[in-house]
Amino acid sequence: METYSQKEQLSKAIESNSLEELHILHLSRYMNVRRAVARNSNINTEIANKLLMDPVMNVSYMASLHPKCTNERVFPEEHLTSCVMCERDERELICDNCNQKEYSSNIIY
């Protein structure tokens, strides 16, 4: 999958219904690709639970919302910024220009 560009991976992560493809994509080096996989209704419990433990909170939080996620993770309320909870389509995310962006310099993920 690394031979595909970030944009191509992102499209596949959003549109795919292949568990094999989604399993590969959930390991992508791109946060927004993993986040899109976490929001894909076709993932299984294994992928959802693995993404729940992703070190990037934007990914793990979305995985926690997936109905197939059977594990739990506690997210401190002060870490749930608008960036983490953002519902925008990953293909249209331009975080640097977002007017909803919140940062907390003391948060370590």
Buried (B, 14 or more C-beta within 10 A) or exposed (E): BEEBEEEEBBBBBBEBEEEEBBBBBBBBEBBBBBBBBBBBEBBEEEBBBBBBEBEBBBBBBBBBEBEBBEEEBEEEEEEEBEBBBBEEEBEEBEEEEEEEEEEEEEEEE
